[in-house]
Every structure is written in C-alpha cells, then in structure tokens.
Amino acid sequence: MDKNYSPKQMATRLHVSTTTLRRYEELDLVPDVPRTASNRRYYTPLHVQAFIALRALIKGFEIPVSYDVMSLLKKGHVEQALWTINLHQYHIQVEKQRVEEIMGLIQKTDFSKYRNIHVTEEMKIGEVAAIAGVNPSAIRHWEKEGLIRSKRNPENGYRVFTSGELKKIIVLSSLRKTVYFIENMKQLLAALETSDLAAIERSFKVALQKLNEQLKNQMNGISEMMRYIELHSFFEEK
C-alpha cells in the first residue's frame, strides 16, 4: 500500500508517456504530486488509482465527461461527479431504446405516421428535421455525402423529401453514434431501399453490440472511480 512510483515507473505501469501524466496533472485531474527531499516528483498509491480511474473513464465516456468528473473529484465534489456520471449513463440507455425503436419502425410496412405525426411524400427539410429530431444542417450534410436524396418541387423549387427518405434520415439519426463509417451507412441505407431486412437487422445488431461494449466500459470506469473515491477517503482518515 505504501509503494511510491517515479514518473517513469508510473508511465510504464499505465502504458502511457510521462508527457500524458504531466498533462493530466496540469489539467488538475489528479491529486497534487509531492516531491522528495531532492525535489523529485513521485506518485503514491492514491495517484495510481486516480490515473487508473481516469483512463478507465475515458474508455467508457467521452474525454470531456471524464475530465469533468475527475476535476470535480479533485475539488471534493463527489456527489456532483456521481450525478454527472449518472446523467451520461442515462444517455446511453436512451440511445439503446432509440435504436430498438427504429428497428421496430423499419419492420413496419405502414409509415403514414411517425410518433403521431402525419408523414407525406413531399415534406420540406424543416418538417423532416423536426420529425427526425435532427438539425437541417445534418440533413444537408448527409445529402452531400450521398446518404439521402431530395427532389425539387417544380412549383416553388423547394427541396422536398419522401417518406422513404425520411425513414433513412431517422435511421441515420439513430445510428450516427454507433455506426461510424460512411460506407457502412451507405450499405445499410441501400438495404433499406431494397427492404433487405436481414442486412438491416445485422447493422442494428452491430449498433447494439457497440452500445453493450460501451456500457461495459462505462461500468468498469465507474468501478475504478469508486475505488479511487474510497482510497481517497481512506488516506484522508489516516
């Protein structure tokens, strides 16, 4: 329990560079680093667990979230850090439910309504954006990437979208965080056009698998974070 580590030893143990360790320190994410009588920096077991917790959190959550949580813990705001983690756990639950909801939507042959909103064959970009819950700029980007297509209303020249394109937009909005590569999305949307349900189901299974892996990483990050909190309390009581 009392073993101390030099920066090089710590970097080797964590498989990172000493520069990375210093960056974490400069960002105020870990306890202040003490120095020996000869003015050499060294790390205690508490620092070891702080670094382990930080690295585990980064693997399960986005870097800004992990940094925010570790910064709060450094300041002693334990409850606020826990609620921050709780919020982002809720987000992944919502994302999983959305993926499952969209899978059910794709399997439905009747697409005249979506969440009690009437779907037509000529919807403006603002309408489909509101129905799908995305920004119009995202739709323009996906169209530029060749993922979706619009047509022009001959009377007023407005860009309009069919129900089939709306379904693609909804799929894109649900899988954009779990299916990362444009080519993968193109294959999925091509399967959607041809009603290849087997290919579509495979894509959604990949999305759910990614979410499951992220959840496991998050739980591991939380476990290491709790060890850090408990160890910090132990040292404070000594």
Buried (B, 14 or more C-beta within 10 A) or exposed (E): EEEBBBBEBBBEEBEBEBEBBBEBBEEEBBBEBEEEEEEEBBBBBBBBBBBBBBBBBBBBBEEEBBBBBBBBBBEEBBEBBBEBBEEBBEEBEEBBEBBBEBBEBBEEEEBEEBEEEEBEEEBBBEBBBEBBEBEBEBBBBBBEEEBBEBEEEEEEEBBBBBBBBBBBBBBBBBBEBBBEEEEBBEBBBEBBEEEBEEBBBBBBEBBBEBBEEBBEBBEBBBEBBEBBBEBBEEEEEE
